[in-house]
């Protein structure tokens, strides 16, 4: 955030809750949970970049 302030670049944050994420980790393990998080982040990025 400091760098964005110094370089006059915009910054934003997205916060969301993944329903049943704990269950994914508990049933399938943390490696699959990590992949689920990556997929969620990529979906959010894709939605934000659409014009």
C-alpha positions, -999 to 999 in steps of 0.1 A, spaced: 0 0 0 29 23 7 43 17 -28 9 24 -44 7 57 -24 42 67 -34 36 59 -71 0 71 -72 -13 37 -82 -48 24 -72 -51 -4 -47 -81 -24 -38 -90 -54 -15 -116 -80 -20 -130 -100 10 -154 -128 7 -165 -159 25 -162 -193 8 -192 -214 20 -182 -249 32 -144 -242 27 -136 -259 61 -154 -290 49 -133 -291 17 -101 -290 39 -115 -316 63 -127 -340 37 -101 -336 9 -71 -322 27 -52 -290 27 -36 -295 -8 -71 -297 -24 -82 -268 -2 -53 -247 -15 -63 -255 -50 -99 -245 -42 -86 -211 -29 -66 -206 -60 -96 -213 -82 -117 -189 -61 -90 -162 -65 -88 -167 -102 -126 -165 -106 -126 -132 -86 -97 -118 -107 -115 -128 -139 -148 -111 -127 -129 -79 -118 -111 -77 -151 -142 -80 -173 -153 -48 -188 
